[in-house]
Amino acid sequence: MTQEKILLQKAAAGDLKAIKALAEYYDKNSGRWRNEPNVGEKISAEEFFANMDKKSDEDFLAEAFKWYLKGAELGEPECMYEVGRRIYDAIGCCKEEEWSERGKKSFEWYLKSAQAGYVPAMRITAYMYGGLCVEKNEVESFRWYLKAAKLGDKKSACEVVKCYAQGIGVEKNFDEADNWLDELDEEDYRETLLELSRGYDEDSLMWLEWLVELGDPVALKRKAEAYCVGEGIEQNFEEALKLFIEAGTSEPGDYIPDVLAEALCQAGNLHYTGEGTIPQNYEQALKYYLMATRMHYVKAYILCGKMYYRGLGARKDYPKARRKFELAAKNRGRYIFSRPNNTVAVEYFGRMSELKKDFSKAYRYYELAAEDTRNQALIYRLANDYFYGNNVEPNVHKALGYYEEAGRYPNHEYFFEANLKLAWIYELGEFVDKDLAKADEYWAKLPPECKPARA
């Protein structure tokens, strides 16, 4: 007799242990990724992407849900929890229901599981009382976090610290927050304090100071930024510079090197612009940018490339500039959570080709760089160059496309200029068929006084 048949017989007879085992059997054999995160939990990027391409057997998932529900109805806490999470995510059930309705049903099962003493359900219940799918109730949220924390749940203990520190669902009490901080391991301790120190208010800076004293690189960098902003603390660029350098030269520990590299770039920026009593010094700026490139930081490569291209902090050196831009392109995407666009490097490839009068290559690079819609200056330049034939053959179709992109959103830098140009093009029939209706679409985006009177 197979394992499935044995479990089916026992489960049919009401054996709670067998019911749970049968549900797990079907779930395991469904092919579904079993380590997906619970609501409100953090996971690594590797875990998140591990099994995304695997397909599940829907019949097995439905069977798993059926037996979990049977166990839940008989009062088994873990089964209640599983029913809650499967309803929420529509795993093996509730495919046709709206997310909001699933959320309410899910909460009911999580709450039952929490009331039956299952700690993971307590944490999810607390999280949902924060306003997810049910009416927000900070007092109940804190109560469940505290209960789970007292039973040893470290993630809930982190939330208890935040609640006491910020007065969420309970009266603000720094002593109690401090007591619960002592219960956390090193990683949770650091992450909790970093979250509490996100602002520039007095409380945030107080929590930040604890990590600064421990030499935490992110905390050092944040305090340096606070000194630059001058909110909650007196503006002091000299102290900011010291902290940026200390952060950038720290041991990376669990942090990706980009954190340290960005701190070094910020130190370089203070020398580049000259802030407070810090004199403008391009050589010093380049020094810190170069230090950041040792961590293969894309932004640092680009900054160094610009310096060599312009001859700032060192003699003008196009081969060195090109090498830095090539390294920016090569190292893009080195870290999964740090993938800055390197279209600036591509644009500078174009500039260097243009200096050599190789306009064909230059504009190929420019068009690639213009795929980054944030590069509004380049997009608007391409529109004008293709419209008027500056260095390239005139191409009205391309020009109109770039004018459209530059004038797409009101917050774009060239919104006014691009829409004004498009309006006049169709108003006058300049290189296109005259189309007053089309012109009116663009005039409508501009102040009324811009539109000309028509005969």
Secondary structure, 3 states (H helix, E strand, C coil): CCHHHHHHHHHHCCCHHHHHHHHHHHHHCCCCCCCCCCCCCCCCHHHHHHCCCCCCCHHHHHHHHHHHHHHHHCCCHHHHHHHHHHHHHCCCCCCCCCHHHHHHHHHHHHHHHHHCCCHHHHHHHHHHCCCCCCCCCHHHHHHHHHHHHHCCCHHHHHHHHHHHHHCCCCCCCHHHHHHHHCCCCHHHHHHHHHHHCCCCCHHHHHHHHHHHHCCCHHHHHHHHHHHHHCCCCCCCHHHHHHHHHHHHCCCCCCCCHHHHHHHHHHHHHHHHHCCCCCCCCHHHHHHHHHHHHCCCCHHHHHHHHHHHHHCCCCCCCHHHHHHHHHHHHHHCCCECCECCCCHHHHHHHHHHHHHCCCHHHHHHHHHHHCCCCCCHHHHHHHHHHHHHCCCCCCCHHHHHHHHHHHCCCCCCCCHHHHHHHHHHHHHHCCCCCCCHHHHHHHHCCCCHHHCCCCC
